[in-house]
Amino acid sequence: MENEIHWVLDVSFREDDSRIRRGNTAGNMTAVRHITLTMLRKEQACKKGIKAKRFKAALNTDYAEKVLLTVFKTFMRLPCFLGFIL
């Protein structure tokens, strides 16, 4: 499982080619990539790979919004958010 995540991050985000080295930036970008990977995996309407979904979200703001809302709706079902109203 752990190797699969690293493989997907490398193929989809070219993580191994990243030249980010200063301070905590590398760790922060790794966290952002993991969150993005989770968001793209949760979005089920588009039956494409992670790399294709990422590209589609970059070109289509409606699709990017859909990806973000899919994850937001998932988090809203957590017990800590049950009393939260939009």
C-alpha positions as CSV (number, residue, x, y, z in Angstrom):
1,M,0.0,0.0,0.0
2,E,2.7,2.5,1.0
3,N,4.6,1.8,-2.2
4,E,1.5,2.3,-4.3
5,I,1.0,5.8,-2.9
6,H,4.5,6.8,-3.7
7,W,4.2,5.4,-7.2
8,V,1.0,7.3,-7.8
9,L,2.5,10.5,-6.4
10,D,5.5,10.1,-8.6
11,V,3.6,9.3,-11.8
12,S,0.8,11.9,-11.3
13,F,2.7,14.7,-9.6
14,R,6.3,13.8,-10.6
15,E,7.3,14.0,-7.0
16,D,10.7,12.4,-7.4
17,D,11.6,15.3,-9.8
18,S,10.7,18.0,-7.4
19,R,13.5,20.4,-6.6
20,I,11.8,21.9,-3.5
21,R,14.4,21.8,-0.8
22,R,14.2,25.0,1.4
23,G,13.0,24.6,5.0
24,N,9.7,22.9,5.6
25,T,8.6,23.5,2.0
26,A,9.2,19.9,0.8
27,G,7.1,18.5,3.7
28,N,4.4,21.0,3.1
29,M,4.2,20.2,-0.6
30,T,4.1,16.5,0.2
31,A,1.1,17.1,2.4
32,V,-0.6,19.2,-0.3
33,R,0.0,16.4,-2.9
34,H,-1.4,13.8,-0.5
35,I,-4.6,15.9,0.1
36,T,-4.9,16.5,-3.6
37,L,-4.6,12.8,-4.3
38,T,-7.3,12.0,-1.8
39,M,-9.6,14.6,-3.4
40,L,-9.1,13.2,-6.8
41,R,-9.7,9.6,-5.7
42,K,-12.9,10.6,-3.9
43,E,-14.4,12.2,-7.1
44,Q,-16.1,9.4,-8.9
45,A,-18.0,11.1,-11.8
46,C,-14.9,11.1,-14.0
47,K,-13.8,7.6,-14.8
48,K,-10.2,8.5,-15.6
49,G,-6.8,8.2,-13.9
50,I,-5.5,10.7,-11.4
51,K,-3.2,12.4,-13.9
52,A,-6.1,12.9,-16.3
53,K,-8.4,14.2,-13.5
54,R,-5.7,16.6,-12.4
55,F,-5.4,17.9,-16.0
56,K,-9.1,18.2,-16.4
57,A,-9.4,20.2,-13.1
58,A,-6.7,22.5,-14.3
59,L,-8.5,23.3,-17.5
60,N,-12.1,23.2,-16.3
61,T,-13.0,25.3,-13.2
62,D,-16.4,23.7,-12.9
63,Y,-14.8,20.3,-12.6
64,A,-12.3,21.6,-10.1
65,E,-15.2,23.0,-8.0
66,K,-16.9,19.6,-8.2
67,V,-13.8,17.9,-6.9
68,L,-13.5,20.3,-4.0
69,L,-17.2,20.0,-3.1
70,T,-17.1,16.2,-3.2
71,V,-14.5,16.2,-0.5
72,F,-16.2,19.0,1.5
73,K,-19.5,17.0,1.5
74,T,-17.6,14.0,2.8
75,F,-16.1,16.0,5.7
76,M,-19.4,17.5,6.5
77,R,-20.7,14.1,7.5
78,L,-18.1,13.8,10.3
79,P,-19.5,14.0,13.8
80,C,-17.5,17.2,14.5
81,F,-19.3,19.0,11.7
82,L,-22.9,17.8,12.3
83,G,-24.0,21.0,14.0
84,F,-22.2,23.2,11.4
85,I,-24.6,25.0,9.0
86,L,-23.6,26.7,5.7
